[in-house]
Amino acid sequence: MASERIQRRIDSLLDDADAAFGARDWTRLRDLADDVLSLDPENADAVTFRDAAARNLPTAPGTAGTPTNEAVPPAPSLPASFVAGRYAVRRFLGEGGRKRVYLAHDTRLDREVAFCSIRTDGLDALGRERVAREAQAMGRLGAHPNLVTIHDIGDDAGAPFIVEEFMGGGDVADLVEKAEEHRVALPTTLAIAKEVCRGLSFIHSGGLIHRDLKPANIFLSSDGTAKIGDFGLAIAVDRARLTQYGMMLGTVSYMPPEQALSGESTPKADLYSLGAMLYEMVTGRPPFVGDDPTAVISQHINTPPVAPSWLTEHCPPALEEVILRLLEKDPGLRPANAAAVLEALETVDPDQKSATHSGSNVLDRLGRGVFVGREVQLDKLRKACDDAVAGRGGLGRGSSGWSCAGLRRPRSGRTSGRSPTRTRNRRRCAASSKRPRATRSSCRRS
């Protein structure tokens, strides 16, 4: 079974494949399906996408209707240059969504740049507006030490492009991937978090909301400076209500509840995403994981996160408090703005260890698992255990699991010391003598 990290990568590739299918971009659909199958050779969705692409791609002469086991033809060769030779392509850096990014040399200004070629084939009017919005948003903001600098925007042979500062240090997603246990060193995490806060303060003061803040969109310069990039989902604050009804934008692992519900976005949505990113950098996993995007989104909306100190010893209490406040479901309970987060981060001592839970009882330790978000029930269960130990009651199991209430004492006039519920449980066990072993074992616990 794939790890959580690889599964998230697979899910992301499948999301892109779904978009390629909708745009009838068969070449890209084939390439994305092959990427998924390289990670999970038996992935049924990828096989379906690959077969759909094969049926719709042109067939080489002389092979129509002839089955073949030959490998899929390679992707088009690297372009030599863009914009009439001004940007000479060095190598391919990667792609995401509809953007292909190349390391290029600006022959006019003699510098290395990241050339982002944006493919608009199959895009409807809304998609084209999003492409234009990114270039406008990034260009309008102006220069800031913690934003990726935009050098040029334009159109090359009908394809929009954006020329950005080349970030030689990769991105935070790469940093997390390469870190031991995927946990970034605390001093590095704090330095990146502070720089992201400065960048967010600048963005928000300019009336913009990023809406897709995540490790892959935080880039690192050669000296390690963190800079926010990829403003493909950015919107002006005064246009926050104009998002198409029912459209959910963003990346699910870092998506604030209000964005998942297609509600109004505010700058505090970016703060939630920052909290999710910091949680992953500190603990080695996002705050919520699941088998599919719907399960993750449901947790963003309904489930409080497990405190980072349960998962690592390298999360000082002051940092844990910041992360958990950023991950509040109610935007009103999050910090006021990115400047307030920065101020709180300045007080974190990187040498301090996480709060210890060694003195907690077993029920407190269970709180990191099935009882997450059920504090009231957990308190009742703890009280019921105390009552059982004191001889004032016990625990029972209902049809949906362990109950959190003490059992009633025998009614007056009964000679048996059993409670009615315990008697019923024993009858159920006797009636289930022919059930599978696992079921009988569950009855014995009653």
N, C-alpha and C positions, 0 to 999 in steps of 0.2 A: 504494500500500500504506500502511495506517495506521501511524503511528509507534508505538513501543513503549508510550508513555504512553496514547495513545488506545486501543490494543489492550487494555491492562489495564482501561481503563474499560469497553470493550465486554464483555470477559470477566466483569467484575463485574456488569454489567447482565444478562447472560445467566444468570449464577448465580441472581440474584434472580428472573428470569423462570422458571427451572426450579422454584424453590421455589413461586412463585405457581401454576404449573401443577399441582404436586403438591397444593396446597391448594385447587385449583379456583377460584381467585380470578381470574375472567376479566377483570374490569375492570382490575385491576392488571397482569395478563399483557399485555393490549392496550397499556397505557401504557408498560410496559417495552420491549415489542417496538418500539413507535414511537420510543422513545429510541435504541435500537440502530440502527434504520434511518435516523435523522437523522445518525448518524455514519458508517454503512456501508450505503448504500441497497441493496446486493446481498447482504446477509448472509442466508444460507439459513436458519439457525436462527431468526433473528428473523422472517422471513417465515412459517415454519412455526408459530411461537408466535402471531403475529398472526392467521393463518387459523384456528387452533384457538380463539382467543378470539372471533373473529367468529362462528364456528359455534355457540358456546355462550351468547353474550350475547343478551338479549331483542331481538327485532326490532321496530322502530317500527310502529304500526298501518298497515295498507295496503301494507306493503312486503314481506310474507313471500314468499319465493321469488323476489323480483325483484332481479336484479343491480343494484348501484349503485356509482357512482364517487365518491359524496359523501365528504367527509372524516369521519374518526372523530369522534363527538361529544366535546366538551371534557370535561375532568375536572370533578367537582362543584365548585361555587363555594366560595369561602373561607368557613369557618364564622365566624359573628359573634363567638361567645364559647364558653367552656367553663365547666363547674361552676357552673351557674345564674347566669351572667353575671359571675362573679368575674374570669375571665381573658379580657379583651377582645382579640381577635386583631388584630394589626397587619398582618402579612404572613407568607407561607409562606417558610420558610428552606430546607427540603430534606427528603429522606427516605432511609432506608437500611434494608434488611431489612423489618421490620414496623413501623418507627417513622416517623411523620410529625412534623416539628418546625416549630413556628410561633413567630414573635416575638409575644409577648402582653404586655399591661399588666395587672399585678395591681392591680385597683381597690381592694382592701382595704388593701394595704401601699404602694400608689403607687410601683411600680417595674417596670422592664422585665424580663421573664423569657423563658426558652425553654420553651415548653409542648410536651412530647413525648407525642403520642397514640399508643398502642400498639394495633394491630389484631390481634385474636386469632381472627378468623374462620378456620376451617380448621385451627387449631392443635390438635395432640394434647396429651395430658397432659404429655409431656416439654417441648413448646414453651411451654406455659403455666407450667411450673415455671421455665423459663429467664427468662420475663418477670418472674415474682415474684422470682427470684434477683437480677436486676439491681437492682431497687428495694431489696431487703433488703441487698444487698452495699454499695451506695453509701450507704444510710442508716446502716448499722452502723459504717462507717468513721469518720464524723464529719468535722469541718472540717479542712482542710489547705490552705495557700496554693497548692499545686500539684495539687489535685484540684478538679474542677468541683463546686461546692456544690449540694446537693440542698435545695430549699426546701420541697417538698411532694410527697407521693405519694397516690394514691387511685384511685377508680373513678368514671367519669362515664358514666352511661347504659350500663353494662355493659362499657365500654372502660377498661382500666387507663391511668393517665397518670403521668408524672413531670414535675415542674416543677423546672427547673434554672436555675442562674445563666446569664444571657445573656452569651455571649462575643463581644464586638464586633469582635475581631480576626480572626475566621475560624478556620481550622485550619492545621496545618503542610502538609497536602496542597495547599492553596491557595498557601501560601508557596512551595513547591517548583515548582508549576505556573507561577507568575508570575516566578520568578527567571530571570536570564539563563542560558541553557543548562541550566536547572532545577537550578542549583547555588546553594545558599543561602550568603550571605556567612559566612565562617568565624566571626567573633565572634558572629553571631546563632546559628549552629549550636551553638557551644559553650555559649552561655547557655541555649538550649532544652534541650540534653542534660543540663546540670547540674540544671535544674529538674525534668526528667523523672526523673532519678535520685533526687531528694529525694522526689518523689511515689511512686516505686516503693518506696523504703525504708519509707515510711509504710504503703503497701498491704501489703507483705510482712510487716511487723511486726504487722499486724492479722490475719495468717493467710490472706490472699487472694492469688490469682494472677490477673492480668488476662486473659491468653491471647489477646488480640487487639490488642496494641499495634502501632500503625501511624500514619503521618502524619495520616490522617483522624480519628483518635481523640485527637490531641493538639491541644487548642484554645488559642487565644490571646486574652487579654483586650485591652481597648483600649490598655493601656500595654505590650503585648507579652509579658506573663507567660504562660508555658506551663503548662497544666493538663491532667491526664489525665482523660478522660471515657469514656463508653460502656462500661459494665461488663457488657454483655450476655452475654459468655462467661466472666465471672469465676467462680471456684470457690474454695471453702475448701480449704486445703492438706490437711486431714484427709478431704476428700471427693474428692481427686484421682483415686482409683481407681474412682469410681462412674460415670465417663463411659461411655456405652453402647459396648460393644465394636464396633469397626469404624466408629465415627463420627469423622470428621475435621473439627475445628472450627478456625476461624481464616481468615486471609487469606493466600493462598499466597506472595505476594512477601515476606512477613515471618515465615513459619511455621518454627519450630524443627524440626529433624529428628525429635526424639522425639514432638512433637505430630503431625507428619505420619504417623508410624507408629502413631498412636493409643496411644502409651505413656503412662506416668505423667508428669504435668506437675509441675514444681517452679518455684520463683521464678526459676530460671536460664533457664526458657523465655522469660520476659519479657526477660531480658538479651539473649538471641539476637535477639529482635524489635527491641530497641533498637539493636543493632549493625546490623541490616539497614536500619533507618530512618536511622541516621547515615551509613551507606554511601551511601544515595540522596541525602541532603542534601549530601554532600560531592562526589560524582561526577556527580550528575545522573541516575543510573539505579540500580535495585535491584541487589543483588549477583548475582542470577540472573534471567535472562529466557528466555522460550521461547515456542513457538507455541501451547501449551496448558498448563493447570494441571499436568497430569501431568509434563510436561517440566521445569517449574520445581521441583516437589516432588522429582523425582529428583535434581536438582542440589543441593538443600538436603541431601539424604541422602548423596550420593556425591561431590560435586565441591567442592574448596576454592575460595574466591573469589579473583578476581584482586586483587592488592594495589591499594588506591586510588591509590597514587602512580603507577601505570601510566596512570591515567585523568585525573589532575588534578595540577597543581603546587601546589594549595592544601590539602594534607593533611600537616601536620607529622608527622615520624616518630613522635612520642609518641602522636599521635591515631591514626595508622595502626595502631600496636601495640594500642591499646585496641579499635579496631574489629575487627581480626582475632582478638583473643582472645574478644571477644563472639560472633564467628561460628564458634567451634570446634564441630565436630560432637559431640564428647563434652562433656556438661555439666560433667563434672569438671575440664575444662581451662579453663572460663570463669572470670571473676573470681568471688570468693567471694560477693559480694552487690552491691547497687546502691550501697551506701556506698563499697565499694572502687573501683567505677567512677568515682564522683564524685571520690574522692581522686586517681585517675589523671588525670582530666580537668583538675583544678586545676593540673597541672604542664605542660599544653600551652601553648606559646607561639604565639598566633595569627598572629604576624608571620613565623614560620618557614615556609619552603617545603617541598614534598615532597622525599623522597630522590630524587636524580637517578639515571637509568638510562642516561645518554648514553654512559657508558664501557663498557656491557655489549655483549657480542657478539650476533650475529644470533640465536643459539640462545636466549639469555636473553630477547630480545625476542619470540621465538616463544612463550616461556613464558606470555605473556598470552593466547594463543589456544588452539590445539588441544592443547597439552601441559599445560594447566591440570590439576593433580591427577596428573600423570605424572612426578613429579620423578625417580624412579629411571630410567625410560626416557629422560628427557631427559639425565641424566648419561651413560647408555650411548651415546646418540646423539652427545653432545659428544666422548666418548672415541673413538668410531668415526671421527668427522671428523678428530680429531687424528692417528689412526693412518693415515687415508687420505692426509693431507697429508705425513706422514712416510714414505709408501711402504710401510706395513706392512699395508695392507688397503684396504677400500673400503666402499661402501654398496650395499645391494641392496633390491629391492622385492619383498615377498611378496604373497600374495593379499589380505591385509588392509591393506596400506600399506607405508610405508618401514620397513625393519627397523632395529634399533638395534645390530647386531653387525657387526664387520668381516668381510669375505669371506675364505674360506680361501685360502691360497697354493696354487699348482699343486702337485699331488703329484709326487713324484720320478719321473722317467722320462717326464714329459710334455714335449714340445718347445714346446707353445704357451704363451704368456704369459697366456692367459686362465684365469680360475678356472672351476670347473664351474658355479657359479651364473650367472656372466656369460654363459657359453656357452648355458645354458638360456634366459636372458633374450633373447639374440639369436635363438634359435630361435623363441621365442614371438613376437617382433616380425616375423620372416619369415612365420610362419604367419598373422599378423593383417593382412597387406597389404590385405585386402579389408574390414577393419573401418572404422567411421566414423573421421573424422580425429582426433577427440578421443582415441580409444583408441590410435591409432598414435602420437600425440604423447606419450602416457603411456609407451609402450614405449621411445621414443627416450630418455626420461630415465633408463632403466635402463642 
